[in-house]
Amino acid sequence: MIPNVETISIVYSILGGLIIIYGLCSLFVKERLYLSEAIVAVTIGIIFGPVCANFINVGDWGGEEVELSRQFARLAIGIQVMAAGVYLPKAYLRTEFRSMMVMLIPVMIVMWLVSGLCVWAMVPGVNYLESLVIAACFTPTDPILANSIVQGKFAEKRVPVNVRNLILAESGANDGLGFPFLYLAIYLLQMPIGGAIGKWAYYIMAYDILFSVVIGFIVGYVARKLLKFAEERKLIDKESFLVFAVALSLFIMGTVSLIGSDDLLACFIAGNSFTWDDWFRLETHNKSQISEVLDLLLNLSIFVYIGATMPWADFQNIDLQLTVWRLVVLAILVLLLRRLPIVVALYKIVPAIRTWREALFCGFFGPIGVGALYYYTEAIMNFEVDGPHAHTRAVLPPIIYFMILSSVIVHGITIPLFHIGTFASRTLTRTSISSSSNNNGNVFRLPRFNRQGQDTGENYSHGNLSEKENYLSPLPGDFTLTKPETAASPPPPRQTAITIVVPDQTTTVNNPEPFNSEKKPDTKHDNTPPPSHSTLHYNSSDDDDDIDEYI
């Protein structure tokens, strides 16, 4: 059933309005608030969906919601994994082959098994094999959400390039590698072990996976040669050149799907093969990217769709034995245990991960998104409504949607929270350093000396130094902050100040030249004792801007 014209017009209006409003403040949202478009789009979908305004109700469009979700998700993922392959550096799959093998084989297997255990523990009425079917849907990391993590101001400043490339490459590859995990569990449910393993080996691993890799590599290689030929002979215009990768992804999705192989994996491999020599990536660098515009349009659309189709009623459904608290605990367990422990445990054999901090980042940022929606629709097509696994079929939508919602929220607000925490930490550090008094209420100030080095009983402060007096000698590697034990005059009003004494190079007001310890001392003042003071050492090698504020 095709929705009526009025319904389609409402969808167009909402989607267009979202893109316009979001576009007007997108730089502020991304670079200041550090929010991805996914969390904004899901929120808009929820607001205009059946649970709130009810302007977008996919249930009224007919009985093809599952197939619509499948094709929509497939289109968005296919274009995104192609973009991931194109974005990666020259011959990335060869240079980081070992890293990719570790992330795609042992890490994915553990992610699948651990997620299955979590589902089995928290969802009543499903056995472990059925739990593995559910877990296979959200085992792959999502390339769309991963792309929002590895790009932008925050990622460029704080996430190393090697980590960004690894997350992007893994998310692009494992979205196509979810089929072996999904269909191994489905075949084991539907047939004896021997037949299940045999069918899985020749149909899934050989025809679906290996064949798609070969097709993707050949198509990408031929496309690169053809594009170079057309570019060298001035046969292709700028617009067609820039949109070539998107057209290539559509061609591969359609062709590979017709022959029954894995079109998503073929798209990713084709993207890598297409930019194997880095020519296309460098040619399109810092140029108008039509593909990026299409990516944004698709990404916003698919997450608005996810927000609008969220099955809120099934999150608390007695017939399905599901409750909100079970889903919340399941989401916490999956986000903490599904990926983080195994990545931290194996990071030393992953060349692309150099430190345990990078391992923590890679382990935590394994988002669940559109890929889970796609695999849920793939799984549900293999179970009948009234069949022996009807309960598994019924609990699939609420579990998968809740996992997507949890990942969008958690991974969407983690970077803003990290930024707020970093800002708060800096503020506390500045406050601590510039504190005007210690525990006894004494102000840390520098005693004022006369020309002969005698204590005048006065103190320098940031507020009473004139422009001429505000002069300090070059700072050595280690200097001291001093606090007089006695004062000859009443203490000045409390105010913020940091003062510095340079050993053997004390600067005077009238003579800015530092004292030289090798010069003959002034005999007139030989018996004058130096001012009594206690010292607090501060290491000037630390990268701290706070001292500069007072200098």
Order of alpha helices (4+ residues) and beta strands (2+ residues): alpha-alpha-alpha-alpha-alpha-alpha-alpha-alpha-alpha-alpha-alpha-alpha-alpha-alpha-alpha-alpha-alpha-alpha-alpha-alpha-alpha-alpha-alpha-alpha-beta-beta-beta-beta-alpha
